[in-house]
Structures are given as structure tokens and as C-alpha cells.
Amino acid sequence: MTTETAPASATLDTMSHEPVTARRAGYGSLWARVPRELGFLLLTLPIVVAAISVLSAVFFTGVGMIAIFVGLFIIVVSLYIARGFGMLEVVRLRWAGQPEIRQPQWEPKGEPNTALRAILGPLVNGHYWLYLLHGMVVNFILGVVSWVVTVVWLSVGLGGVTSWFWGRFLPTDEQNLWLHQVILDWTFPGNSFTIDPYLGESVLEFAVGALFLVTLPFITRGFTVLHYAVARGMLSAWRSEALQREVADLSASRGAAVAAEDQSLRRLERDIHDGPQQRLVRLQMDLASAERKLDSDPGAARMLLTEARGQAHDTLEELRALSRGLVPPILQDRGLVTGLESLAARSTVPVQLEMNLDPELRLPSEIERSAYFVASELLTNAAKHARATGIRLHAALRRVPDGDTTWLDIWVIDNGVGGAVFADGHGLRGLDERLRGLRGILSIDSPVGGPTAIGAHIPLTDTAESSIPLS
């Protein structure tokens, strides 16, 4: 079993040095993003000019023709064009290094998608009108201002630091106004400094240009973030839509959990009926027969009692097996890692363990129980149906790079015949429903001929993540 943990001293050392490194890399990171931000800002002017030109022409043409009803369709066209320009702005911001903006819900859920709704639906969707306002007014004003300031700032910076070279080629005469002399006379009244005009002007322009170049990253970052803030406020999905999606996901997860539990209870009822209940009926009949023959045929009664004792033992073992299916004691006492190891030890097919989990890891009981049941079912399927001669059981924690969620991944990989698919009423469908009850995912890769790789991926809640040992 592999356990990857970091020494405490290394963790403390990293934590103690991280803020200093971040401070040192702060200004450098600003410069690292200047090329992309400059590309975003310099391309803004032609894009916003094209947007306001096209949108104004199409939209106001539609407004002017609205009396003959054709104008409505032209306005709808302008709304679709505004949506295109808005999505272009979102893509450009993402390319400039800004966080992703969640797209709005363009089509209302739960309503029939008729032809009339597809044509005139944008007229009653507030997102389209916000995109139109963004493309025709807000982004045009912001784009012109940001483009002018950026171009002026960049031109002054580059022109100032290179003026010592190209300034000598400019024509001069006695009417020239030397800015460095004006500054010196204002700073030191009545001075008698004698400075070469070309040298003094070059030094002053170089200093101003260097100042503008040094502050250029703040200008590009500031305007890019301002564009992002406006786009996020006008072009992103509304919070109510995110809440609706969350409610829908929770409802689906709850429905899947209820269905999975109902299916588990039905299977338990069927197992009890087909197993222990039948054995108990047989036990009752054997005891009744033994009671009748106890006086007349003690030997036969003794044999019946011996068989009854065997039936009682088998019934007890079957009940223990069923109880392990409800809440395995080893899972409660020693945790998920030990529970998975016990599954591998009881498998009729050799199992190679790949446990990239801390042995002391404890997760919420519903997550550990579901992970254990899924692994048990997958190992059983591989042994019974896949005709496998070897199985790999892999378990690890995985953090999504662009998110804050940690996932528990459990893979069962066998060298069997393959061909496993989802089908209603089969085991894999039940596992999928159980995982969806925890907002998890069941992934299957099982080409005909094998091998088969089935993965269960369960997201951990904040409470679960807080219980994970630091590594």
C-alpha cells in the first residue's frame, strides 16, 4: 500500500516562505501577462467600432420597420448578433487571463421548444437585451477610453526611452521650447545652469518614458480587470439561474438516492426471502419431523436434528453476510482503506491493490459506505461475469486543478472479456444511481474483448475535506 505524505517540517517551511515568494513574484507576474493584456486592449477598438456599427444599423432598422411586423424579426437578428459579440468578449477575456464567465441560460428549461419560441424567444430573454446594451453602449465607451489610454501610455513609454536615438534627427531652431529648461527654471528660479539642450531633453524624456513603462502593467491589468468586471456583470448568468441549477441538481441527486435505496431494500427483501427465510422454513419442518420421531425412531430424529443444526449454522452465516451488506463492521471500526483491503482479500480472483490513501483517512459514513458497496459490487461482477483472472483495485484522492472540490476515485480494472454496458435493471445502472445520489459519476471503459475499467468518482463535501490529513 502506498501512502504519500510530506514531513511536517517541509510543510511548515513551505508555508513560511510562500508569502515572501509571492511578494517577489508579484510585479514579475504583472509583466508576464502584459503581452496578452496588451493584445486584448489594442484589439478592443476595432471590435467595439464594428459592434456598434453593425448593431446600431440592424437594431434601428428593425425599430423603424416594427410597424410592419418585419421589424421584430430584424430586432431578433440584432439580438443574436449582440450575443455573438458578447461571447467574443468573453472568449477574449479568457484569453487575456481572466477567470471564466459562466454562460447564461439561453433556453428556458421545461418549456416546449417551438418554432415561434426559437424565432421570437430572444425578445423576452433579458440576457439578450443586456448583451445588446453591452455591445452598443457600455463596451463601446469603455473600449474607446481603455484603448486611447493604453495607446498613449505605451507610446509615451516607448517614445521616451528611445528619444535619445531618434530625437537627433528632428529639426531644431531658436524657437524651440525645451521642456527640461522650463522645469529647471520653475524648480530653481534665477539659476544659471548650462546644459546641452539635446542632452537635457533626452534625459527628461527617458525618465518620463521609463516611468510610463514601469507603470504599464498596472494600466493594462486595471483596464483588463475593468472590462472583466463589466462583462461579468452584464454577460454572465444570473445568480438565480445558478440557484435553479443547484436546486435541480439536488433534486435529481435526491431522487437518485431514493431510487437507489429503494432498489437496495427490494434486493435485501428478495435476498432474505430466497435465503434465510427458506432455510428457516426448512429448519422448522426438520424440527417438527424430529419431534414426531423422537419416541418412535430416535436415530432418525438425531439425524434430523443434525441437519437442523447445519441449517441453523448456514442461516446464521447468510444473515451475517446480509448484515455486512447493510453496514460492514470493519468499515465502521477501521475505515475505508481497511474495508477495501478486506474486499480484495475475500475476492475469488487475485486482486492487486493500489491504495494511494492515508490509512487513517476517515470520510463521512455515507461516502465510505457507498464507496465500499460500489467496490464490492464491481469486484463481484468482475469475478462472476467478466471471466477475469486478475483485477486491479485503485483508490486515490484527486483535486480538480480549476476547482475547489476533492474527488474520491475508485477504479476496478480487470482483464476479462469486456463488453460491460449500462442497462436498465442491471447492476451497473444501480451503481450509477447510488453514485448520483452523492452527486458522483460512474465511468465505464469496456471494449469487447477487454480489458474493463470502471471508475466511481465521488465529490467530497467541505466537511469531508476538512477530515483529510494534510500531505
Buried (B, 14 or more C-beta within 10 A) or exposed (E): EEBEEEEEEEEEEEEEEEEEEEEEEEEEEBEEBBEBBBBBBBEBBEBBBEBBEBBBEBBBBBEEBBEEEEBBEBBBBBBBBBBBBBBEBBEBBEEBBBEEBBBBBEEEEEEEEEEEBEEBBBEEBEBBBBBBBBBBEBBBEBBBEBBEBBBEBBEBBBBBBBBBEEBEEEEEEEEEEBEBBEEBEEEEEEEEEEEEEBEBBBBBBBEBBEBBBEEBBEBBBEBBBEBBEBBBEBBBBBEEBEEBBEEEEEEEBEEBBEBBEEBBEEEEEEBBEEBBEBBBEBBEEBBEBBEEBBEEEEEBBEBBBEBBEEBBEBBEEBBEEBEBBEEBEBBEEBBBBBBBBBBBEEBEBEBEBBBBBBBEBBBBEEBBBBBBBBBBBBBBBBBEBBEBEBBBBBBBBEEEEEEEEBBBBBBBBBBBBBEBEEEEEEBBBBBBBBBBBBBBBBEBEBEEEBBBBBBBBBBBBEEBBEEBEEE
